[in-house]
Amino acid sequence: MEYNDEMVREAIERECARNGQVYYVYNRVEDIAEVTAHIQKLVPELNVSFAHGQMKEHELEKIILAKGAGIQGEGL
């Protein structure tokens, strides 16, 4: 299946409408911030942040805890 912005946006909105969580998996740390910014543009009403295994432990923990508490994290 080819990537489609509209399909991604609709899937995110559908999941959020049912009070679910969305995890967008992307496998290249080098440009994960750019992909995150693109997703944020697709759903500007939502807070989008990212986390990856190369982050310092305290940075990763801060993002994960903020997402779990429903607080805006810094960034998927």
Secondary structure by P-SEA (a helix, b strand, c coil): ccccaaaaaaaaaaaaaacbbbbbbbcccccaaaaaaaaaaacccbbbbbccccccaaaaaaaaaaaaaccccccc
